[in-house]
Amino acid sequence: MSTPALMPVYPRCGVRPVRGEGVYLYGEDGAQYLDFAAGIAVNALGHGHPALVKAIAEQAATLMHVSNLYGSPQGEHLAQRIVESSFADTVFFTNSGTEAVECAIKTARRYHFVTGNPQRTTLITFNNAFHGRTMGAISATNQPKMRDGFEPLLPGFAYAPFNDLEAALALIDDTTAGFMVETIQGEGGVSAATPEFLQGLRKACDEHGLLLVLDEVQCGYGRTGKMWAYEHYGITPDILSSAKGIGGGFPLGACLATEEAAKGMVFGTHGSTYGGNPLAMAAGEAILDVMLEPGFLEHVTAMGERLRTSVEQMIPNHDQIFEGVRGKGLMFGIKLKDSAVARDFVAHLRDHHGLLTVAAGENVVRVLPPLVIEEAHIAEFVQKLSDGARAYTAMAVAA
Ligand SMILES: *Cc1c(COP(=O)(O)O)cnc(C)c1O
């Protein structure tokens, strides 16, 4: 047998973490890494946060799992708090982001089904989108690398260029159910929707009776310094998918919806064996407790600004490799010049400078630290980034 026991769908790197502490990860060999990837925007409170650890341990000892056939005081409580902190009236809990997206797609289709427009099944989605890996989610992006060989895909998607309002509006016809879009594209390259674009989609939805579905799996839940990224835009969606930071490392996702948009999601239409089980709810409560503490989101904003100015200041010293910065709050991206390849530079930082970041589309290095970082971590990051840029450039010149 030459196939590894662990299905080889990831090109895994040599870092093999076995322990985490705050903003640091430790490898099998004892090496220390400054973790500015945070499990791809998941470990919002860093590693081993005492409140999260305690909540999970205590709940595991009390009650880990029961079926959704039974009443859920735990689920009702967290759902109520999320409703109070968002546009939504109702929440369905999932175990991942892609399941939250799946629930969002189903909710949108079902809305039109029960409101007399069963022909409205198509969601307009956007180039470079990433919505996850289920059949529904890969059908909602037009990136070949995720779709090739998995056909036939789910019908009912049309694709427009991101941030091109006119192109999106031109796709509307009588089969359109709505739009599904990342408020800030993550995998696609940390590209924020423009206000005109998002506000224009909202307006079109209101005019045509369509639904606005926001995928905030990566950009939501405190990451940008607001609880939800849509708060930067003065609009609200009808449906929203959340995950990643919402569980801080515990597998948890959620599909949020207004009462109107969730009209079709009645008894028997959807479900999940694990979704929203007591253990997941305990993790979710612990994360939300910390995020809603006065000053938490302000801290994210302040650290985001600090990170941005620090990196901007060093760009002139390394302008052979860095082109500019993008993103909001601690959803941050550094665009590289064509002379460098983001994936290679990320590997260089990781292997030679003990710094973890993530490559994204459009030749961008994604910087997604835990939301609890302090100024000292940013200073350490900038030092490593600067050392890395100097060494990487020297190597490129030598090669
Ligand atoms: C990560 C991500 C997903 C998929 O989440 P999983 O938990 O991996 O299923 C969906 N949408 C966006 C925007 C993401 O960043």
The ligand as an SDF file (V2000), in Angstrom:
LIG
                    3D

 15 15  0  0  0  0  0  0  0  0999 V2000
  -13.6670   28.2910    5.5970 C   0  0  0  0  0  0  0  0  0  0  0  0
  -14.8540   28.8120    4.8460 C   0  0  0  0  0  0  0  0  0  0  0  0
  -15.9600   27.9940    4.5530 C   0  0  0  0  0  0  0  0  0  0  0  0
  -15.9780   26.5100    4.8580 C   0  0  0  0  0  0  0  0  0  0  0  0
  -15.8910   26.2330    6.2070 O   0  0  0  0  0  0  0  0  0  0  0  0
  -15.5670   24.7370    6.6840 P   0  0  0  0  0  0  0  0  0  0  0  0
  -15.6890   24.7920    8.1600 O   0  0  0  0  0  0  0  0  0  0  0  0
  -14.2030   24.4030    6.1840 O   0  0  0  0  0  0  0  0  0  0  0  0
  -16.5710   23.8540    6.0740 O   0  0  0  0  0  0  0  0  0  0  0  0
  -17.0470   28.5680    3.9360 C   0  0  0  0  0  0  0  0  0  0  0  0
  -17.0550   29.8790    3.6160 N   0  0  0  0  0  0  0  0  0  0  0  0
  -16.0140   30.6890    3.8690 C   0  0  0  0  0  0  0  0  0  0  0  0
  -16.1000   32.1290    3.5170 C   0  0  0  0  0  0  0  0  0  0  0  0
  -14.8690   30.1800    4.4770 C   0  0  0  0  0  0  0  0  0  0  0  0
  -13.8110   30.9740    4.6990 O   0  0  0  0  0  0  0  0  0  0  0  0
  1  2  1  0
  2  3  1  0
  2 14  2  0
  3  4  1  0
  3 10  2  0
  4  5  1  0
  5  6  1  0
  6  7  2  0
  6  8  1  0
  6  9  1  0
 10 11  1  0
 11 12  2  0
 12 13  1  0
 12 14  1  0
 14 15  1  0
M  END
$$$$
